[in-house]
Amino acid sequence: MLPELTVGRGFTSWTLDPAALVAVVLLGALYAAGVVRRLRSGGRWSVLRTALFAVVGLGMIVVATMSSLAVYDRVLFWPAAVQNILLDLLAPLGLALGDPLGLASPDGRLRRAVASRPVRLLTFPLVSSLFVLVSELTIYFTPYFPTALHNDLVRQLMHAQLLLTGCLFVLPMLSKQEMLPRWCSYPVRALLVFVDGLFDSLPGLVVMTSGTLVAGDWYRAHPRTWGPTLQFDQTLGGGLMLTLAEIVALPFLIAVFFQWWHSERARTAELDARLDAELTPVPAPAPASTPASEAPAGAVPAAAPAAAAPERVRPWWETDGGEVGQRMRRGR
């Protein structure tokens, strides 16, 4: 029997998950290779993005699968609940903030796979958000979770499923690559993230208020002499799921608003540059004059022709063929 989980043991108890370790090393190596390739080609890459990918993305995978959460997830329910939320919500957010798709080769297999119809269907916002919700509810209210407690392979598949379903929703929302439909603008993305945050809170709320124990037979078969009762353990786990889901939704929403602001700033700068270029007057050519030496004797010099009126400078929106120009013309 494991000793009582204390604050000290929460920081010092660790275990090794070979499958998770291989996944973390592989993802980190691929990301590092992409960064090196970008820098060698003369490009730039944000240090902050790299740190978010490594610390929040890969780091949360390590914490979820190898920290005290993994040591005690078969003894207490709440560590398993926190573990699953980290894999389903927080780790995908960190990976997406690192923008790994931005490092992929424009003509590479990854970009082609992302642009394929099956991937676009899976990453469609309503579909991917539903996947996350159904995945969580399926784990806790079917034999899936008890089976994962018995079988290490099923447990690892469950962890991979949580990470994958989370990435299907988060990556397209924060990626600079066009993975979403045209109508999914930044205001729409912000709304979808807000609604998804409400959806993500449902599993925790249901688990917290359920009178039926999740994997009750397993925990009753592995009694302990310390810690909360089985029912309070589940209530605590559901409450932590609910709290973490709402906490993760806030930085997710902030990230979408930041990208929205950055996009509008770049678009405004581009329009200002176009407007400045179109409003710059073009000097008219000087009129041709007949040299005095070639004029007939006694001829009266002809009056200089009146300068042609300068052509009216047309506002940029009258000639712009884009969506912004069309809207400006309709609004006049």
C-alpha positions as CSV (number, residue, x, y, z in Angstrom):
1,M,0.0,0.0,0.0
2,L,1.2,3.5,-0.8
3,P,1.9,5.9,2.0
4,E,-0.5,8.8,2.6
5,L,-0.3,11.5,-0.1
6,T,1.0,14.6,1.6
7,V,2.1,17.9,0.1
8,G,5.8,16.8,0.4
9,R,5.1,13.5,-1.4
10,G,3.1,15.4,-4.0
11,F,6.3,17.0,-5.1
12,T,8.8,14.2,-4.5
13,S,6.8,11.1,-5.7
14,W,7.7,10.3,-9.4
15,T,7.4,7.3,-11.6
16,L,8.6,6.4,-15.1
17,D,6.2,6.0,-18.0
18,P,8.2,4.7,-20.9
19,A,5.5,5.4,-23.5
20,A,5.0,9.0,-22.4
21,L,8.7,9.6,-22.2
22,V,9.2,8.4,-25.8
23,A,6.4,10.6,-27.0
24,V,7.7,13.7,-25.2
25,V,11.3,13.1,-26.5
26,L,10.0,12.6,-30.1
27,L,7.8,15.7,-30.1
28,G,10.6,17.8,-28.6
29,A,13.1,16.5,-31.1
30,L,10.8,17.2,-34.1
31,Y,10.0,20.7,-32.8
32,A,13.7,21.4,-32.2
33,A,14.6,20.2,-35.7
34,G,11.9,22.6,-37.1
35,V,13.3,25.5,-35.1
36,V,16.9,24.8,-36.3
37,R,15.8,24.5,-39.9
38,R,14.0,27.8,-39.7
39,L,17.0,29.6,-38.2
40,R,19.4,28.1,-40.7
41,S,17.2,29.3,-43.6
42,G,17.5,32.9,-42.3
43,G,14.1,33.0,-40.6
44,R,13.2,34.0,-37.1
45,W,11.4,32.1,-34.4
46,S,10.0,33.3,-31.1
47,V,11.8,32.1,-27.9
48,L,8.5,32.5,-26.1
49,R,6.7,30.1,-28.4
50,T,9.5,27.6,-27.9
51,A,9.3,28.0,-24.1
52,L,5.5,27.5,-24.1
53,F,5.7,24.4,-26.2
54,A,8.4,22.9,-24.0
55,V,7.2,24.0,-20.5
56,V,3.4,24.1,-20.8
57,G,3.0,21.5,-23.6
58,L,5.6,18.8,-23.0
59,G,5.9,19.7,-19.4
60,M,2.3,19.1,-18.6
61,I,2.5,15.7,-20.3
62,V,5.4,14.8,-18.0
63,V,3.5,16.0,-14.9
64,A,0.4,14.2,-15.9
65,T,2.0,10.8,-16.6
66,M,5.1,10.7,-14.3
67,S,4.5,12.9,-11.3
68,S,2.6,12.0,-8.1
69,L,-0.6,12.2,-10.1
70,A,0.5,9.0,-11.9
71,V,1.8,7.4,-8.7
72,Y,-1.5,7.8,-6.9
73,D,-4.1,7.7,-9.7
74,R,-5.0,4.0,-8.9
75,V,-5.4,4.8,-5.2
76,L,-7.3,8.0,-5.3
77,F,-9.8,9.3,-7.9
78,W,-8.9,12.9,-7.8
79,P,-5.3,12.5,-9.1
80,A,-6.6,10.6,-12.1
81,A,-9.2,13.4,-12.7
82,V,-6.6,16.1,-12.6
83,Q,-4.3,14.0,-14.8
84,N,-6.9,13.7,-17.5
85,I,-7.7,17.4,-17.5
86,L,-4.0,18.2,-17.9
87,L,-3.8,15.9,-20.9
88,D,-7.1,17.0,-22.4
89,L,-6.9,20.8,-22.0
90,L,-3.7,22.3,-20.6
91,A,-1.1,20.2,-22.6
92,P,-2.8,20.8,-25.9
93,L,-3.0,24.6,-25.2
94,G,0.8,24.7,-24.5
95,L,1.5,22.7,-27.7
96,A,-0.7,25.0,-29.8
97,L,0.9,28.2,-28.4
98,G,4.2,26.8,-29.7
99,D,2.7,26.8,-33.2
100,P,4.3,23.6,-34.3
101,L,2.5,23.7,-37.7
102,G,4.3,27.0,-38.4
103,L,7.6,25.1,-38.5
104,A,6.4,22.5,-41.0
105,S,7.7,22.7,-44.5
106,P,5.1,24.4,-46.8
107,D,5.2,21.5,-49.2
108,G,5.8,18.8,-46.6
109,R,3.6,15.8,-45.7
110,L,2.3,17.5,-42.5
111,R,0.9,20.5,-44.3
112,R,-0.7,18.2,-46.9
113,A,-2.2,16.0,-44.2
114,V,-3.6,19.1,-42.3
115,A,-5.2,20.3,-45.6
116,S,-6.8,17.0,-46.3
117,R,-10.6,16.6,-46.1
118,P,-10.6,14.0,-43.2
119,V,-8.5,16.3,-41.0
120,R,-10.6,19.3,-41.8
121,L,-13.7,17.4,-40.8
122,L,-12.1,16.3,-37.5
123,T,-10.9,19.8,-36.8
124,F,-14.2,21.5,-37.6
125,P,-14.9,23.4,-34.4
126,L,-18.3,21.9,-33.6
127,V,-17.0,18.4,-34.3
128,S,-13.8,18.7,-32.3
129,S,-15.5,20.3,-29.4
130,L,-18.0,17.5,-29.3
131,F,-15.2,15.0,-29.4
132,V,-13.7,16.5,-26.3
133,L,-17.0,16.4,-24.4
134,V,-17.9,12.9,-25.5
135,S,-14.4,11.6,-24.8
136,E,-14.6,12.8,-21.1
137,L,-18.1,11.5,-20.5
138,T,-17.2,8.1,-22.1
139,I,-14.2,7.7,-19.9
140,Y,-16.1,8.2,-16.6
141,F,-19.5,6.8,-17.4
142,T,-18.6,3.6,-19.2
143,P,-16.3,0.7,-18.3
144,Y,-13.5,2.6,-20.1
145,F,-12.0,4.1,-16.9
146,P,-12.2,0.9,-14.7
147,T,-10.6,-1.0,-17.6
148,A,-7.8,1.5,-17.8
149,L,-7.1,1.1,-14.1
150,H,-6.7,-2.7,-14.7
151,N,-4.8,-2.6,-17.9
152,D,-1.7,-0.4,-18.6
153,L,-2.1,-0.5,-22.4
154,V,-5.7,0.8,-22.1
155,R,-4.5,3.4,-19.7
156,Q,-1.9,4.7,-22.2
157,L,-4.4,4.6,-25.0
158,M,-6.8,6.7,-22.9
159,H,-4.0,9.3,-22.2
160,A,-3.2,9.4,-25.9
161,Q,-6.9,9.8,-26.8
162,L,-7.3,12.7,-24.3
163,L,-4.3,14.5,-25.7
164,L,-5.3,14.0,-29.3
165,T,-8.9,15.1,-28.9
166,G,-7.7,18.2,-27.1
167,C,-5.3,19.1,-29.9
168,L,-8.0,18.6,-32.5
169,F,-9.9,21.6,-31.1
170,V,-7.0,23.8,-29.7
171,L,-4.5,23.6,-32.6
172,P,-6.7,25.0,-35.3
173,M,-7.9,27.8,-33.1
174,L,-4.4,29.1,-32.4
175,S,-2.5,28.0,-35.5
176,K,-1.6,30.7,-38.1
177,Q,-2.2,28.1,-40.8
178,E,-5.7,28.2,-42.4
179,M,-7.2,25.1,-40.9
180,L,-10.7,26.5,-40.2
181,P,-13.5,27.6,-42.6
182,R,-13.4,31.2,-43.9
183,W,-16.4,32.1,-41.7
184,C,-14.4,31.2,-38.6
185,S,-13.0,34.7,-38.0
186,Y,-11.4,35.8,-34.8
187,P,-14.6,37.0,-33.2
188,V,-16.2,33.7,-34.0
189,R,-13.2,31.8,-32.6
190,A,-13.5,33.8,-29.4
191,L,-17.2,32.9,-29.1
192,L,-16.4,29.2,-29.8
193,V,-13.7,29.1,-27.1
194,F,-16.1,30.6,-24.6
195,V,-18.8,28.1,-25.4
196,D,-16.2,25.3,-25.4
197,G,-15.2,26.4,-21.9
198,L,-18.8,25.8,-20.8
199,F,-18.8,22.4,-22.4
200,D,-15.5,21.4,-20.8
201,S,-17.0,22.1,-17.3
202,L,-19.9,19.7,-17.8
203,P,-17.9,16.4,-17.1
204,G,-16.5,17.8,-13.9
205,L,-20.0,19.0,-12.8
206,V,-21.6,15.6,-13.6
207,V,-18.8,13.7,-11.8
208,M,-19.0,16.0,-8.8
209,T,-22.7,15.7,-8.4
210,S,-23.1,12.0,-9.3
211,G,-24.2,9.7,-6.5
212,T,-22.7,6.7,-8.4
213,L,-19.1,6.0,-7.8
214,V,-16.8,6.1,-10.8
215,A,-14.8,2.8,-10.8
216,G,-16.2,2.1,-7.4
217,D,-15.5,-1.6,-7.5
218,W,-11.8,-0.9,-8.2
219,Y,-11.4,1.5,-5.3
220,R,-13.3,-0.6,-2.9
221,A,-11.1,-3.6,-3.8
222,H,-8.0,-1.4,-3.0
223,P,-8.9,0.1,0.4
224,R,-6.6,2.6,2.2
225,T,-6.5,3.7,5.8
226,W,-5.9,7.4,5.0
227,G,-7.4,10.1,2.9
228,P,-10.9,11.1,2.0
229,T,-13.9,8.7,1.7
230,L,-14.7,7.3,-1.7
231,Q,-17.6,9.6,-2.3
232,F,-15.8,12.7,-1.1
233,D,-12.8,11.7,-3.2
234,Q,-15.0,11.7,-6.3
235,T,-16.6,15.0,-5.4
236,L,-13.2,16.5,-4.9
237,G,-12.0,15.1,-8.3
238,G,-15.1,16.5,-10.1
239,G,-14.6,19.9,-8.4
240,L,-11.0,20.0,-9.5
241,M,-12.0,19.0,-13.1
242,L,-14.5,21.9,-13.1
243,T,-12.1,24.4,-11.7
244,L,-9.2,23.5,-14.0
245,A,-11.4,23.5,-17.1
246,E,-12.5,27.1,-16.3
247,I,-9.0,28.2,-15.4
248,V,-7.6,26.8,-18.7
249,A,-10.3,28.5,-20.7
250,L,-9.1,32.0,-19.6
251,P,-5.6,31.9,-21.1
252,F,-7.0,30.2,-24.2
253,L,-9.5,33.1,-24.7
254,I,-6.7,35.6,-24.0
255,A,-4.5,33.9,-26.7
256,V,-7.3,34.2,-29.2
257,F,-7.9,37.9,-28.4
258,F,-4.2,38.6,-28.7
259,Q,-4.0,37.0,-32.1
260,W,-7.1,38.9,-33.1
261,W,-5.5,42.2,-32.1
262,H,-2.2,41.3,-33.8
263,S,-4.1,40.4,-37.0
264,E,-6.1,43.7,-37.0
265,R,-2.9,45.7,-36.3
266,A,-1.1,44.1,-39.3
267,R,-4.2,44.7,-41.5
268,T,-4.5,48.3,-40.5
269,A,-0.8,48.9,-41.2
270,E,-1.2,47.4,-44.7
271,L,-4.3,49.5,-45.5
272,D,-2.6,52.6,-44.3
273,A,0.4,51.9,-46.5
274,R,-1.9,51.4,-49.6
275,L,-3.8,54.6,-48.8
276,D,-0.6,56.6,-48.5
277,A,0.6,55.2,-51.8
278,E,-2.6,56.1,-53.6
279,L,-2.9,59.6,-52.2
280,T,0.6,60.6,-53.3
281,P,0.1,63.1,-56.2
282,V,1.7,62.2,-59.5
283,P,3.5,65.3,-61.0
284,A,2.1,66.2,-64.5
285,P,4.7,66.4,-67.4
286,A,5.8,69.9,-68.4
287,P,4.1,71.1,-71.7
288,A,6.3,71.1,-74.8
289,S,7.3,74.6,-76.0
290,T,8.7,75.8,-79.3
291,P,12.2,77.3,-79.0
292,A,12.3,81.0,-79.7
293,S,15.0,80.5,-82.4
294,E,12.6,78.4,-84.5
295,A,9.7,80.8,-84.4
296,P,8.9,82.8,-87.6
297,A,10.1,86.4,-87.7
298,G,7.4,88.8,-86.4
299,A,5.2,86.0,-85.1
300,V,3.4,86.8,-81.9
301,P,4.3,84.2,-79.3
302,A,1.3,82.0,-78.6
303,A,-0.1,82.0,-75.1
304,A,0.9,79.1,-73.0
305,P,-1.8,76.5,-72.9
306,A,-3.6,76.4,-69.6
307,A,-2.3,73.7,-67.4
308,A,-4.5,70.7,-67.4
309,A,-6.5,70.3,-64.3
310,P,-4.9,67.6,-62.2
311,E,-6.8,64.3,-62.2
312,R,-8.9,63.8,-59.1
313,V,-7.2,61.4,-56.7
314,R,-9.7,58.7,-56.1
315,P,-10.0,57.2,-52.6
316,W,-8.6,53.7,-52.4
317,W,-11.9,52.1,-51.6
318,E,-13.3,53.2,-55.0
319,T,-10.7,51.1,-56.8
320,D,-10.2,48.3,-54.3
321,G,-11.6,45.0,-55.4
322,G,-11.3,43.3,-52.0
323,E,-14.0,42.8,-49.3
324,V,-13.1,45.9,-47.4
325,G,-13.4,48.1,-50.5
326,Q,-16.8,46.6,-51.4
327,R,-18.1,47.3,-47.9
328,M,-16.9,50.9,-48.0
329,R,-18.6,51.5,-51.4
330,R,-21.9,50.0,-50.2
331,G,-21.8,52.1,-47.0
332,R,-21.5,55.4,-48.9
